[in-house]
Amino acid sequence: MLTPLLVPLLTDQALITIVVVIAVILVVGTTGLVVARRRRAELPGATKPPIEAAEPQVGDDAEEPRDTPTRTLEDAELPEAPAATLETPESAQGRLVRLRARLARSQGSLGKGLLALLSRDKLDEETWEDIETTLITADVGVGPTQELVEKLRTRMRVEGVGAAQAREILREELVALVDPSMDRTLNVTRKETQPAVVLVVGVNGTGKTTTVGKLARVLVAEDKHVVLGAADTFRAAAADQLQTWGERVGVRTVRGPEGGDPASIAFDSVKEGIAEEADVVLVDTAGRLHTKTGLMDELGKVKRVIEKSAEVDEVLLVIDATTGQNGLTQARVFAEVIDVTGLVLTKLDGTAKGGIVIAVQRELGVPVKLVGLGEGADDLAPFDPEQFVDALLD
Ligand SMILES: Nc1nc2c(ncn2[C@@H]2O[C@H](COP(=O)(O)OP(=O)(O)OP(=O)(O)O)[C@@H](O)[C@H]2O)c(=O)[nH]1
């Protein structure tokens, strides 16, 4: 410390030097304190965006010494992975019973309308004409309508009139018309060395992809090992849509590039099914206008290519029940290019024209095996003639 006595003894130069030294010490000290505080404020937890590290140059020291302990996986906090919860699909049995109310709601005008007419005290010509109109309006088709009216006329004449008889006779004749003798079993049983292969076809928008997804759930509920083939390479979102359906129940989807060759994806999915020893491979195909010959021919190719490695056990044609007579025309054209083994009638919940079940079976001689009764994941049911007719008359 300089005393007032010593000050006069120092030269001006020495005095300036001492003042400068003291000033430098003060500046360095203050800066050090500020830096230390800032560092503390930047410790983890601060929400500052990360600053991109400048490339290290030759001679630069590494920021952390090499002996700093490396954080192990246990130490690092990882973001929590979303739990992959698989859904448990409803078993196929009893689905139609659950969906009966929905069917009754949409088809009420057909069943209950017929019943009301038949229960009249007097069945005159006008009433029979009304019965015919009700059936035709519900898309039963001209042939089956005339057949049914003929039978009802005879039986009502012989067995008498009245609400109770009318209901019983109508029920029996409708069931006969829907034909319970047709084999509606889905061929989804694995053979010794290969999975069952199901090809799903139809016009765009009828509900093919949705049906494949729903069907996968039906099969998973039966403990079957399923592989999905996304051979709809035409609609960009179809493969994603299918994959999402599969992931919900732990089913793998084989897919290819957008716009790729559907036949090669179908082939790959069957190959995968064989390798995984799957029970069933479900192949979704692109929707196509039945009027476009080239696209229709492509379907034949898809089937032939699959058959190089496995038999195709089911070709399910998906028909949108709301399209009425147009659905019938589609069915006819598809049946010409590929052997359809079963029909799926979708959107029966959205139309009163349930008579299409009868008409389309007649047209193709192929049974309706499944019906779609809503957009819900388990709203696809095996078709049962008796339950169907009961729902109409409820
Ligand atoms: N209400 C109702 N909607 C259904 C049913 N089945 C399918 N849909 C709906 O119909 C629409 C079309 O279904 P998709 O499965 O995409 O049809 P797609 O035939 O695969 O269509 P493309 O790939 O364009 O050929 C979707 O909105 C489905 O939710 C059903 O049974 N009832």
The ligand as an SDF file (V2000), in Angstrom:
LIG
                    3D

 32 34  0  0  0  0  0  0  0  0999 V2000
  -70.6020  -46.8930  -43.8060 N   0  0  0  0  0  0  0  0  0  0  0  0
  -69.6930  -47.7350  -44.2490 C   0  0  0  0  0  0  0  0  0  0  0  0
  -68.5690  -47.2660  -44.8300 N   0  0  0  0  0  0  0  0  0  0  0  0
  -67.6550  -48.1560  -45.2850 C   0  0  0  0  0  0  0  0  0  0  0  0
  -67.8480  -49.5510  -45.1860 C   0  0  0  0  0  0  0  0  0  0  0  0
  -66.7720  -50.1620  -45.7400 N   0  0  0  0  0  0  0  0  0  0  0  0
  -65.9440  -49.1870  -46.1770 C   0  0  0  0  0  0  0  0  0  0  0  0
  -66.4660  -47.9690  -45.9160 N   0  0  0  0  0  0  0  0  0  0  0  0
  -65.9090  -46.6550  -46.2300 C   0  0  0  0  0  0  0  0  0  0  0  0
  -65.7550  -46.5220  -47.6250 O   0  0  0  0  0  0  0  0  0  0  0  0
  -64.6840  -45.6350  -47.9290 C   0  0  0  0  0  0  0  0  0  0  0  0
  -63.7820  -46.2230  -48.9990 C   0  0  0  0  0  0  0  0  0  0  0  0
  -63.1290  -47.3380  -48.4600 O   0  0  0  0  0  0  0  0  0  0  0  0
  -61.6970  -47.8510  -48.9800 P   0  0  0  0  0  0  0  0  0  0  0  0
  -61.4170  -49.0870  -48.2340 O   0  0  0  0  0  0  0  0  0  0  0  0
  -60.6910  -46.7740  -48.9610 O   0  0  0  0  0  0  0  0  0  0  0  0
  -62.0550  -48.1790  -50.4870 O   0  0  0  0  0  0  0  0  0  0  0  0
  -61.1470  -48.8560  -51.6030 P   0  0  0  0  0  0  0  0  0  0  0  0
  -62.0460  -49.7440  -52.3770 O   0  0  0  0  0  0  0  0  0  0  0  0
  -59.9540  -49.4990  -51.0210 O   0  0  0  0  0  0  0  0  0  0  0  0
  -60.7440  -47.6000  -52.4580 O   0  0  0  0  0  0  0  0  0  0  0  0
  -59.6190  -47.5300  -53.6470 P   0  0  0  0  0  0  0  0  0  0  0  0
  -58.3080  -47.8480  -53.0340 O   0  0  0  0  0  0  0  0  0  0  0  0
  -59.7330  -46.1120  -54.1240 O   0  0  0  0  0  0  0  0  0  0  0  0
  -60.0190  -48.5090  -54.6650 O   0  0  0  0  0  0  0  0  0  0  0  0
  -63.9800  -45.3760  -46.5980 C   0  0  0  0  0  0  0  0  0  0  0  0
  -64.3810  -44.1230  -46.1200 O   0  0  0  0  0  0  0  0  0  0  0  0
  -64.5140  -46.4770  -45.6940 C   0  0  0  0  0  0  0  0  0  0  0  0
  -64.5240  -46.1150  -44.3310 O   0  0  0  0  0  0  0  0  0  0  0  0
  -69.0630  -50.0280  -44.5650 C   0  0  0  0  0  0  0  0  0  0  0  0
  -69.3370  -51.2110  -44.4490 O   0  0  0  0  0  0  0  0  0  0  0  0
  -69.9340  -49.0680  -44.1160 N   0  0  0  0  0  0  0  0  0  0  0  0
  1  2  1  0
  2  3  2  0
  2 32  1  0
  3  4  1  0
  4  5  2  0
  4  8  1  0
  5  6  1  0
  5 30  1  0
  6  7  2  0
  7  8  1  0
  8  9  1  0
  9 10  1  0
  9 28  1  0
 10 11  1  0
 11 12  1  0
 11 26  1  0
 12 13  1  0
 13 14  1  0
 14 15  2  0
 14 16  1  0
 14 17  1  0
 17 18  1  0
 18 19  2  0
 18 20  1  0
 18 21  1  0
 21 22  1  0
 22 23  2  0
 22 24  1  0
 22 25  1  0
 26 27  1  0
 26 28  1  0
 28 29  1  0
 30 31  2  0
 30 32  1  0
M  END
$$$$
